[in-house]
């Protein structure tokens, strides 16, 4: 199932940057996506990189967690394939750090079923996982699906979409950003998607299953705890008191509802509007 690289790939001590097909055709080729492969097992790393290259992606690779973070910061890949068991900084930590810094989709490689919950929701918020050992074709299909989903999410937010104002926040839908005054509140891709979806459906009680389907997609393999975790993260970012949320309200037995609930004294300068 796995095709081995047919040519010798240059492997550095800590990290590798491979020039593959996508790269040979030039970085300016429209639609060429950059995939970062993070895996310490050399054969597997090279096989993944080679086959992703054959699919037309520009492939970068890293053999340990520290260089993975460096490369991700420098190159801003479109997707990261991340093994969990890595030397120096492990994949859990890499995922946590990258999640805080950029909205890139992360596909995790895990050897243990027991890790899946952690990977997808509770702490890390990876977008997908594949358990080892894995067949190459389904993995390549998931890479493609994740990239397509990320692209669709971006396409769905054209510059024509108006900003949404609530309390002292501005949801900049063209730029997929959240601002509070002059300060930008950093949001991951999924946090943005979830917040935007809740806001667009303001006042409606939305079930966890519905949110999971609409924000994460039909083929997402995680469970509704993923929704709860992202809600918790969003509350930490937008609620004055995350323990007494005024925007993302829990609807008992159902899920969540977005509201523009404010303290009485602040009510006169609050509005939620889609101009
Ligand atoms: Ca490993």
Boltz pocket constraint, residues with backbone or C-beta under 6 A from the ligand:
constraints:
  - pocket:
      binder: B
      contacts: [[A, 39], [A, 40], [A, 41], [A, 83], [A, 84], [A, 85], [A, 86]]
      max_distance: 6.0
